[in-house]
Amino acid sequence: MLLFFTLLVLISNVLCENKYSKSANEKKKSDIDFRTLQKPFRMNKLNILWTKAQLRLTEPKLKSLYSDLMIQDKEEITYKRVKSEGGDKEGLKEAELRRKLTNIMNVYGLREHFDDKHVGRQKMDPEHNSAMDEYINRSLFKDKKLNMLWSKAEASGFTPEELAALREEFTHHQEKIDQYYDLLGNVETEGHEGFKNAINDEEMVNFNEVNLETNEVLNKDFVDKANLLREKHRGLRDGYDRLHRIAARGPNNKEFVEPKVQGLWRMAAAANFTVDELASIKVELQHYESRLLKLRHLQADHVAARMEEMHRKVKYYLLGHLLLRRLKVGNASAIANVYEQRSLRHFGEFMGPLAR
């Protein structure tokens, strides 16, 4: 009996120890879906790298990269605190962190996707090395142009219901983009490198390889896929044009500051113009707005000059009127009345054009 109680106490102690152990309370990394995990790091530049990696690396490599970037993220945050306190004046720690990040990109084959000019522009952006207190996914779509257009739509003053409906349309368009790239990958694997540069050419007529002796079409399956690919590409252009027009119709969409030009732009956005046509119209409206603002500026200068002139004349006549009264000249009243009438006449001449 004593042996039984002894075993019971030992088992309970082991269970309690396991309950408070690190392994029992640590979140299992295997539960994380690395393929869909968005913005898991505090540093923006690491989130950009992570987004690129998700499109190119396998699941095991993503898991390994995630661990490396988590360490890099903690070191970057620590460095920012040290830097804010006046440390690392020689920049040695910063150079070390940069080398580590470059090495990570080289190990996982991501360096080629970040050209030096692009990285240079990012470093000039204050948000590039900023740490986010709340890092959530604001890139709803994989397509960069679609994300930029969505950002404009969010700021255009649509109601929540309208935004929800618009987001659904954006999602459908992203699905079409995914289908397009899937088909593009299938066509490229056919090994017909000669057609790769012709697939996205909208001006090119439907191409066919023809045997001149038998007049038979060669590689018909590949040709059909390529023609379908061009049709889908045109469909994507048309769909993007339509979304662009919808986003430009928002009540708070202010591409211009001049009210008259804003009205013209809303009319153009509501019409059935393509994106290229809208871009051309936008340039013309920008020139028009620039001329309007310049004209208003000149008018303001002209009004200010005339006001100054009128102020000088009125001041002159009033001073003359006051001087005559103080000198008590015999005909002071008559002369003063003449001054007053002249003042009123000049004031009326000045204000008349402004009233019209």
C-alpha positions in Angstrom: 0.0 0.0 0.0 2.8 2.4 0.9 4.5 1.5 -2.5 1.3 2.4 -4.3 1.0 5.9 -2.7 4.7 6.5 -3.3 4.2 5.8 -7.1 1.2 8.0 -7.1 3.1 10.9 -5.7 5.9 10.5 -8.1 3.6 10.4 -11.1 1.8 13.5 -10.0 5.1 15.4 -9.6 6.1 14.4 -13.1 2.8 15.6 -14.5 3.0 18.9 -12.7 6.6 19.4 -13.9 5.5 18.8 -17.5 2.6 21.1 -17.1 4.9 24.1 -16.3 7.6 23.1 -18.7 8.6 25.2 -21.7 7.7 22.6 -24.2 4.2 22.2 -22.7 3.4 26.0 -22.9 5.3 26.9 -26.1 3.2 27.5 -29.2 3.9 24.8 -31.7 5.5 26.3 -34.8 4.1 23.5 -36.9 0.6 25.0 -36.4 1.7 28.1 -38.3 0.8 28.3 -42.0 3.9 29.9 -43.3 2.5 30.2 -46.9 -0.2 32.6 -45.8 1.4 34.2 -42.8 1.4 38.0 -43.3 3.7 40.6 -41.8 5.0 38.5 -38.9 7.9 40.8 -38.1 8.3 44.3 -36.5 10.7 45.6 -39.2 9.1 46.6 -42.5 12.0 45.6 -44.6 11.9 42.0 -43.2 8.2 41.8 -44.0 9.0 42.9 -47.6 11.6 40.1 -47.8 9.1 37.6 -46.3 6.5 38.5 -48.9 8.9 37.8 -51.7 10.0 34.6 -50.2 6.4 33.3 -49.8 6.1 33.4 -53.6 9.4 31.5 -54.3 10.4 29.2 -51.5 9.1 25.8 -50.5 7.4 25.2 -47.1 10.5 23.7 -45.4 12.7 26.7 -46.6 10.0 29.1 -45.5 10.1 27.6 -42.0 13.8 27.9 -41.8 13.8 31.5 -43.2 11.1 32.4 -40.6 13.4 31.3 -37.8 16.4 33.3 -39.2 14.3 36.4 -39.8 12.8 36.3 -36.2 16.4 36.4 -34.9 17.2 39.2 -37.3 14.1 41.1 -36.3 14.9 41.0 -32.6 18.5 42.2 -33.3 17.2 45.0 -35.5 14.7 46.2 -32.8 17.5 46.1 -30.2 19.7 48.1 -32.5 17.1 50.8 -33.0 16.8 51.2 -29.2 20.6 51.4 -28.9 20.8 53.9 -31.8 18.1 56.1 -30.3 20.2 56.2 -27.0 23.2 57.5 -28.9 25.0 54.2 -29.3 26.9 52.8 -32.3 28.2 56.1 -33.5 30.7 54.5 -35.8 28.0 52.3 -37.4 29.8 49.0 -36.8 26.7 47.3 -35.5 24.6 48.6 -38.4 27.1 47.2 -40.9 27.1 43.9 -39.1 23.3 43.6 -39.3 23.3 44.6 -42.9 25.9 41.8 -43.7 23.7 39.3 -41.8 20.6 40.2 -43.8 22.6 40.1 -47.1 23.8 36.6 -46.1 20.3 35.4 -45.4 19.1 36.6 -48.8 22.1 34.9 -50.4 21.4 31.6 -48.6 17.8 31.5 -49.7 18.4 32.8 -53.2 16.5 36.0 -52.6 19.2 38.5 -53.4 18.5 38.6 -57.1 14.9 39.9 -56.5 16.2 43.1 -54.8 18.3 45.3 -57.1 20.6 47.9 -55.5 18.6 50.9 -56.9 15.4 49.6 -55.4 17.0 49.0 -52.0 18.6 52.4 -52.2 15.2 54.1 -52.7 13.8 52.1 -49.8 16.5 53.2 -47.4 15.6 56.8 -48.2 12.0 56.1 -47.2 11.6 56.7 -43.4 9.2 53.8 -43.2 11.8 51.4 -44.5 13.5 50.9 -41.2 10.6 51.7 -39.0 9.2 49.3 -36.4 5.5 48.8 -36.3 3.6 48.6 -33.1 0.8 46.8 -34.8 2.0 44.9 -37.8 -1.1 43.6 -39.6 -1.5 42.7 -43.3 -2.4 45.7 -45.3 -1.5 44.1 -48.6 -4.7 42.4 -49.4 -3.7 41.3 -52.8 -0.6 39.8 -54.3 -0.6 42.1 -57.4 1.2 45.4 -56.6 -0.9 47.5 -59.0 -4.0 46.1 -57.5 -2.9 47.0 -54.0 -2.1 50.5 -55.0 -5.5 50.9 -56.6 -7.2 49.5 -53.5 -5.4 52.0 -51.3 -6.8 54.8 -53.5 -10.3 53.3 -53.3 -10.1 53.1 -49.5 -9.3 56.8 -49.3 -12.0 57.8 -51.8 -14.9 58.0 -49.4 -16.8 54.9 -50.2 -19.3 53.6 -47.6 -18.4 50.3 -45.8 -21.0 48.5 -47.9 -19.6 49.9 -51.2 -16.0 49.0 -50.1 -17.1 45.4 -49.2 -18.6 45.0 -52.7 -15.6 46.6 -54.3 -13.2 44.4 -52.4 -15.1 41.3 -53.7 -14.5 42.6 -57.2 -10.8 43.2 -56.5 -10.6 39.6 -55.1 -12.1 38.2 -58.3 -9.6 40.2 -60.4 -6.7 38.8 -58.3 -8.0 35.3 -58.9 -8.0 36.0 -62.7 -4.4 37.2 -62.4 -3.5 33.9 -60.6 -5.1 31.9 -63.4 -3.2 33.9 -66.0 0.1 33.2 -64.4 -0.7 29.5 -64.0 -1.5 29.3 -67.7 1.6 31.3 -68.5 3.7 28.8 -66.6 2.1 25.9 -68.5 2.8 27.6 -71.9 6.5 28.3 -71.0 7.1 24.7 -70.0 6.3 23.7 -73.5 9.8 24.8 -74.5 8.8 27.2 -77.2 11.0 30.1 -76.2 10.3 31.9 -79.5 6.8 32.8 -78.4 7.6 34.0 -74.9 8.1 37.6 -76.0 5.0 37.6 -78.2 2.5 36.4 -75.7 1.8 39.8 -74.1 1.9 41.8 -77.4 -1.6 43.1 -77.9 -0.9 44.3 -81.4 0.2 40.9 -82.6 -2.2 38.9 -84.6 -2.9 35.3 -83.8 0.2 33.4 -84.6 0.4 29.9 -86.0 3.3 27.7 -87.1 2.4 26.4 -90.5 4.1 23.7 -92.5 4.5 25.3 -95.9 4.4 22.0 -97.8 1.3 20.5 -96.2 -0.4 23.7 -94.9 -0.9 22.0 -91.6 -0.7 23.8 -88.3 2.2 22.7 -86.2 2.0 22.5 -82.4 -1.7 23.4 -82.4 -2.1 22.7 -78.7 0.6 25.2 -77.8 -0.8 27.8 -80.2 -4.3 27.5 -78.7 -2.8 28.0 -75.2 -0.9 31.0 -76.3 -3.9 32.6 -78.0 -6.0 31.9 -74.9 -3.2 33.5 -72.8 -3.4 36.7 -74.9 -7.2 36.8 -74.6 -6.9 36.5 -70.8 -4.2 39.2 -70.8 -6.6 41.5 -72.6 -9.3 40.6 -70.2 -7.1 41.5 -67.3 -6.4 44.9 -68.8 -10.1 45.5 -69.3 -10.9 44.4 -65.8 -8.2 46.7 -64.3 -9.5 49.6 -66.4 -13.0 49.0 -65.0 -11.8 48.9 -61.4 -9.7 52.0 -61.9 -12.8 53.9 -63.2 -14.8 52.7 -60.2 -12.1 53.7 -57.7 -12.0 57.2 -59.3 -15.7 57.8 -58.7 -15.4 58.0 -54.9 -16.8 61.2 -53.4 -13.5 62.0 -51.6 -11.3 61.3 -54.6 -9.4 64.5 -55.1 -6.9 64.3 -57.9 -7.2 68.0 -58.2 -7.6 71.0 -55.9 -9.6 73.3 -58.2 -13.3 72.7 -57.9 -14.0 73.2 -61.6 -11.3 70.7 -62.6 -12.5 68.2 -59.9 -15.9 68.3 -61.6 -14.4 67.6 -65.1 -12.3 64.8 -63.6 -15.4 63.1 -62.1 -17.1 63.4 -65.4 -14.2 61.7 -67.2 -13.9 59.0 -64.5 -17.6 58.2 -64.9 -17.3 57.9 -68.7 -16.2 54.8 -70.6 -12.5 55.7 -71.0 -9.6 53.3 -70.7 -6.8 53.8 -68.2 -4.5 55.1 -70.9 -7.2 57.6 -72.1 -7.8 58.7 -68.5 -4.1 59.2 -67.9 -4.0 61.4 -71.0 -7.1 63.4 -69.8 -5.5 63.7 -66.4 -2.4 65.3 -67.8 -4.5 67.8 -69.8 -6.5 68.6 -66.7 -3.4 69.1 -64.7 -2.2 71.7 -67.3 -5.6 73.4 -67.2 -5.6 73.5 -63.4 -2.1 75.0 -63.4 -3.3 77.8 -65.7 -6.3 78.4 -63.6 -4.3 78.7 -60.4 -1.8 81.0 -62.1 -4.6 83.2 -63.3 -6.1 83.4 -59.9 -2.7 84.3 -58.5 -2.4 87.1 -61.0 -5.9 88.3 -60.3 -5.1 88.4 -56.6 -1.9 90.4 -57.2 -3.8 92.8 -59.3 -6.6 93.3 -56.7 -3.9 93.8 -54.0 -2.2 96.4 -56.1 -5.4 98.3 -56.7 -6.4 98.1 -53.1 -3.0 99.6 -52.1 -3.5 102.4 -54.6 -7.0 103.1 -53.4 -5.8 103.1 -49.8 -3.1 105.6 -50.6 -5.6 108.0 -52.4 -8.2 107.8 -49.7 -5.6 108.5 -47.1 -4.3 111.5 -49.1 -7.8 113.0 -49.4 -8.7 112.4 -45.8 -5.5 113.9 -44.6 -6.1 117.0 -46.8 -9.6 117.2 -45.5 -8.4 117.1 -41.9 -5.6 119.6 -42.6 -8.0 122.2 -44.1 -10.4 121.9 -41.1 -7.6 122.4 -38.6 -6.3 125.5 -40.5 -9.8 126.8 -40.3 -9.7 128.2 -43.9 -12.7 130.2 -44.8 -13.8 127.9 -47.6 -12.6 124.8 -45.8 -16.0 123.2 -45.8 -16.4 123.6 -49.6 -12.9 122.3 -50.2 -13.4 119.4 -47.8 -16.6 118.5 -49.6 -14.6 118.4 -52.9 -12.1 116.1 -51.3 -14.8 113.8 -49.9 -16.6 113.6 -53.3 -13.3 112.8 -55.0 -12.6 110.1 -52.4 -16.0 108.6 -52.9 -15.6 108.7 -56.7 -12.3 107.0 -56.6 -13.6 104.4 -54.2 -16.6 103.7 -56.5 -14.3 103.4 -59.6 -12.3 100.9 -57.7 -15.1 98.8 -56.3 -17.2 98.8 -59.4 -15.2 96.2 -61.4 -14.9 94.0 -58.3 -18.6 94.0 -57.8 -19.1 92.8 -61.4 
